[in-house]
Amino acid sequence: MEMNVSYKFQYSLFFLSFCLFLCLPVFASSSSIESVRSQNLDERVRSFLDSHRYSWRDMNVSEGDGKVLYDLIIKNNYKKALEIGTSTGHSGIWIAWALSKTGGKLITIEISEGRYRQALANFKEAGLSDYIDARLADAHDLVPKLEGPFDFVFCDADKGWYKNYLIAVLPKLEVDGCFTAHNVSGRRGRRQWGIGEFVDYLESLPNMETTYDQSSWAGISISYKKSEK
């Protein structure tokens, strides 16, 4: 009886090992396919950005600012991003490219139909459409209605409304999430673009830890939400 049980146990181990052996090529193949897809997407995005490097207009971010956004998402493994102000898609491409690596997706909002249509074409050409939910809408109306939650926000719309966007988004921003805003550079930002009220309000929030990236002339405020209140 004991030998029979032992035999059955050994047979089960052999059968399980055999099944795992058969599955290994499938797992390896799946991993290889995903790696090739990622590499192909990287090449497509780089090619797109290189070919359009000097053609961005309509208040798009610089390449340096795009890299700042990309690095923030990769570093913090963000997955639920919101962009307020798509323009023709330069910043959205950098954000979505990073999200393609973290497994996330971007909601981006643009009020101008012309810029919106051009952004859609750019997202498609760059190969990033699957990572972007682009919406043609007035952000004044839509942002307060979005359910969230978000872990990354980039604001680059009408500067006089920055404070209102922050107030609308902050309850939906996860703790350790990041709210970034373009054309903001610390104390200098109080005098430029009409966003002094936003900067003062941002720096008054006890649960937000704010620094400024000034690697470009525009500047980006980077604010981490450290607690709910």
C-alpha positions, 0 to 999 in steps of 0.5 A, spaced: 500 500 500 505 504 501 509 503 495 502 504 491 502 511 494 509 512 493 508 510 486 502 515 485 506 521 488 512 520 484 508 519 477 504 526 479 511 529 480 513 527 473 507 529 470 507 536 473 514 537 471 513 534 464 507 539 463 511 545 466 517 543 461 511 543 455 509 550 458 516 553 458 516 555 451 510 558 451 512 563 457 518 564 453 515 566 447 510 570 450 515 574 454 519 575 447 513 577 443 512 582 449 519 585 449 519 585 441 513 589 441 516 594 446 522 595 442 518 596 436 514 601 439 520 605 442 523 605 435 517 608 432 516 613 438 523 615 437 522 616 429 516 620 430 519 625 435 526 625 431 522 627 425 517 632 428 523 635 433 522 642 430 515 642 428 511 643 434 507 649 435 501 651 438 504 652 445 506 645 445 512 643 451 519 643 449 523 636 448 526 637 455 520 638 458 517 632 455 523 628 458 521 631 465 514 628 464 516 621 462 521 621 467 516 622 473 512 617 470 517 612 469 520 613 476 514 613 480 510 607 476 504 612 475 499 609 471 492 613 471 494 620 468 490 626 466 493 632 461 489 638 461 491 641 455 493 637 449 494 642 444 497 638 438 500 632 442 507 633 444 506 632 451 501 627 451 506 623 446 511 623 452 506 621 457 503 616 453 510 613 451 512 612 459 505 609 460 506 604 455 512 601 460 508 602 466 501 599 463 497 605 464 493 610 460 492 617 459 486 622 459 487 628 455 483 634 454 483 639 448 478 645 447 480 646 440 477 641 434 483 643 430 488 642 435 484 635 437 484 632 430 492 634 429 493 631 436 489 624 434 493 624 428 500 625 431 498 619 437 496 614 431 503 616 427 507 615 433 503 608 435 500 610 442 493 611 440 492 605 445 494 608 451 490 615 450 483 617 451 483 623 447 477 628 449 474 634 445 471 638 451 472 644 455 476 642 461 472 648 465 466 643 465 469 636 464 475 636 469 470 637 475 466 631 472 472 626 471 471 620 477 478 619 477 482 617 481 489 619 478 496 618 480 499 623 475 496 630 472 499 635 467 496 642 467 498 646 461 491 649 459 489 657 460 493 659 466 488 663 469 484 657 471 490 653 474 488 654 481 481 651 479 483 645 476 488 644 482 482 644 486 477 640 482 483 634 481 486 634 488 481 630 491 481 625 486 489 625 486 492 619 490 496 620 495 504 620 493 501 622 486 503 628 482 500 634 480 505 638 475 503 644 471 507 648 465 510 655 465 511 655 472 517 657 475 517 658 483 517 666 485 518 668 478 512 664 476 508 669 480 509 675 475 508 671 469 503 668 465 498 670 470 498 664 475 501 668 481 494 666 485 495 658 483 503 658 485 501 662 492 495 657 493 499 651 491 505 653 496 500 654 501 497 647 501 500 643 507 499 636 504 503 638 497 510 638 497 512 642 491 519 643 487 520 647 480 524 644 474 527 650 471 531 646 465 527 649 460 525 657 460 518 655 461 519 651 468 514 646 471 512 645 478 512 638 481 507 637 487 507 630 490 501 629 494 503 627 501 497 626 505 489 627 504 489 633 508 
